[in-house]
């Protein structure tokens, strides 16, 4: 039920915005009472935070894969393929990125919560551990950092930047660009 609430809230937040969506509307679309929502979430802000943490889960998947490598230098060889999967995750979760982009002010309100700070700090520290690792050549670390930026910027704002261009086409262009950063990788 919790996941259904999040999915419906995501849909409504994208359709009409976070501020214009009420818990009553979420409950009605689900066919449940507001009390049923309160069983899973204390407030609309808690729903928004849970949606935001789904974004963290996407980054966490990439980091878990890196952590599973036996040698940190394998991260450079694996990186283009990990970024490919990240591109796939971003496209598959496009609505999640759109809600974040369209409701930035609302997300700023939840940024100060302890749960968000902990999740954000965890992801940030894990990325820093990889990208600051002196065992990896600096050129590779810079390429790795730039590739994450390319995915995030290239896909998150794709509607505003690239108009009616299909997201899948933009994703392929982003993927190609990232692979150009890693000349020894094979697509």
Secondary structure, DSSP 8 states (H G I E B T S, - for coil): -HHHHHHHHHHHHHHH-TTT--HHHHHHHHTS-HHHHHHH-SSHHHHHHHHHHHHHHHHHHHHHHHHT-SSTTHHHHHHHHHHHHHHHHHHHTHHHHHHHHHTHHHHHHHTTSHHHHHHHHHHHHHHHHHHT-TTS-HHHHHHHHHHHHHHHHHHHTHHHHHTT--HHHHHHHHHHHHHHHSTT---
